[in-house]
């Protein structure tokens, strides 16, 4: 997967417009939001082999992170 830098920049600018005075930056590359489930014994199990690709942005003023579906940023 390759990301489109213009799409990333548009989202970054949009986030900055939504929160005036704050500075959003895109994290490099794509990440994944993995799944988790409870097994038969009731233990929580994280499954790193299955998940949703995401593009993350971090607010340098507050530390907030916002995730978006990575499909919006593909070339």
C-alpha positions as CSV (number, residue, x, y, z in Angstrom):
1,X,0.0,0.0,0.0
2,X,1.2,3.5,-0.8
3,X,-0.2,6.6,0.7
4,X,-1.1,9.7,-1.3
5,X,0.7,12.7,0.3
6,X,-1.9,15.2,-1.0
7,X,-4.7,13.3,0.7
8,X,-2.8,13.1,4.0
9,X,-2.1,16.9,3.8
10,X,-5.8,17.6,3.1
11,X,-6.9,15.7,6.2
12,X,-4.1,17.3,8.3
13,X,-5.3,20.8,7.2
14,X,-8.9,19.8,7.9
15,X,-8.1,18.7,11.4
16,X,-6.3,22.0,12.1
17,X,-9.3,23.9,10.9
18,X,-11.6,21.9,13.3
19,X,-9.4,22.7,16.3
20,X,-8.0,26.3,15.8
21,X,-4.7,26.9,17.5
22,X,-3.7,23.3,17.6
23,X,-1.2,21.5,15.6
24,X,-2.0,18.1,14.0
25,X,0.6,16.0,12.3
26,X,0.4,12.7,10.5
27,X,2.2,9.7,11.8
28,X,4.5,8.2,9.1
29,X,3.0,5.3,7.2
30,X,0.0,3.2,8.0
31,X,-0.8,1.4,11.3
32,X,-3.3,-1.3,12.1
33,X,-6.0,-1.5,14.7
34,X,-5.9,-5.2,15.6
35,X,-8.7,-7.3,17.0
36,X,-9.1,-8.9,20.3
37,X,-11.5,-11.6,21.7
38,X,-12.1,-13.7,24.7
39,X,-11.0,-17.4,24.4
40,X,-12.9,-20.3,26.0
41,X,-11.2,-19.8,29.4
42,X,-12.2,-16.1,29.5
43,X,-8.8,-14.7,28.8
44,X,-8.5,-11.7,26.5
45,X,-6.4,-12.5,23.4
46,X,-5.1,-10.0,20.9
47,X,-4.9,-11.1,17.3
48,X,-2.1,-9.2,15.5
49,X,-2.8,-11.1,12.3
50,X,-6.2,-9.6,11.7
51,X,-7.2,-6.0,11.9
52,X,-8.1,-2.8,10.1
53,X,-5.4,-0.6,8.4
54,X,-5.6,3.0,9.7
55,X,-3.9,6.3,9.2
56,X,-3.2,8.1,12.5
57,X,-2.8,11.8,13.2
58,X,-1.5,13.2,16.5
59,X,-2.3,16.6,18.0
60,X,1.0,18.0,19.2
61,X,-0.8,20.4,21.6
62,X,-2.9,17.9,23.5
63,X,-1.6,14.5,22.6
64,X,-4.9,13.4,21.2
65,X,-4.7,10.7,18.4
66,X,-7.3,10.4,15.7
67,X,-7.5,7.3,13.4
68,X,-9.0,7.2,10.0
69,X,-9.6,4.3,7.6
70,X,-6.4,3.9,5.6
71,X,-8.4,3.3,2.4
72,X,-9.0,7.1,2.2
73,X,-5.3,7.7,1.8
74,X,-4.3,5.0,-0.8
75,X,-2.8,6.1,-4.1
